[in-house]
Amino acid sequence: MASSAGHPGPVSPGTYWKRRVFVLVGLLAIVTLIVYACGPSSSEEEPTGASAPADPSASPDSEDPTSVPPSASPSPSPSASPEPGESGEAGSGGGEGGSGGDGGKDEGEKGGKDSGSSSEEFPAPKKASDACRPSDVVLTLESDRSDYAWDGEPELEISAVNLGEQTCTVDLGPGTVELLIKSGDDRVYSTADCAEAEDAEKVELERGVPGRTTVEWDRTRSWKDCRESNQEAKRPGTYVAQLKGDYASGSKKEQAVFRLN
C-alpha cells in the first residue's frame, strides 16, 4: 500500500490541540518579549514610593528664580502683624526715636558750643581796645618785702605781659583779677570782696611790654558779705598772696609769700 507509506495519516484530536496550545504559548512569549524590550528600563523608572534623595547642589531657587522656599513665608505671620492701635503706637515710638536722635544732635552741638565758649568769649583782638585773650597774658605777683614789722603794710604788685601779636587791653581790677591772701586755710583778705564795676582798671598791653598795678593791704580782714571790720591781721605768721580769675593760670609766679611780725 504505497499510498499509505508516502503520506502521513490523519492527526488525532489530542495532538491537534496540543499543537494549537504550543503555538499560542509561543505567540504570547514573543509578545511579552516585544513589550518588555520597548518599555522603560528599571534604571530609568522613578520610584513611586519614597522620593529619590535630592541633589545637595540643587536648590529651589536654581530651578525656578521665582520660587519661594517652603520655610519662608511671603507674607508676615498673623501674630507679627500689629493691631490698628499698636501701629499708631509704633509710629509714635519711631517719632520719639527720631526726636531722640535730634536731641542727641542738639546736645552734641550744644556741647561743641560749650567747649568753644572760652574762645568765643575771648576772640582774637582786632584793635587795641579789644580784651586780651587769657592764653596770651602772663601774670606775675611780687611783694615789696618778704618780712614786715608789726606796723608794716605789704605792697603787692601785679604785672601782666601780652604775648600776642596784637595790642590789646586787660582789666587788672578786682572784678577780673582777684588778689587773695590766706594764712594756712584761713581766708584773710580778697580784693574781690564787695568789688564794684567802677573798680575796673584797664591797661593797654603792647606785645612784650608789661602793665602793672599795685595793691596795698592795710592788714585788715575782708568778708564776702561786705560787713565792716576793723579786725587787723596782727597775728604773726606766714601769709600767701595769690591771683585768681580768668587770666590767672595758678603758676608759682602768681604767688607771693611774706611774713608778718
Secondary structure, 3 states (H helix, E strand, C coil): CHHHHHCCCCCCHHHHHHHHHHHHHHHHHHHHHHHHHHCCCCCCCCCCCCCCCCCCCCCHHHHCCCCCCCCCCCCCCCCCCCCHHHHHHHHHHHHHHHHHHHHHHHHHHHHHHHHCHHHHHCCCCCCCCCECCHHHEEEEEEECCCEECCCCCCEEEEEEEECCCCCEEEECCCCCEEEEEEECCEEEEECCCCCCHHHCCEEEECECCCEEEEEECCCECCCCCCCCCCCECCCCEEEEEEEEECCCCCCHHHEEEEEEC
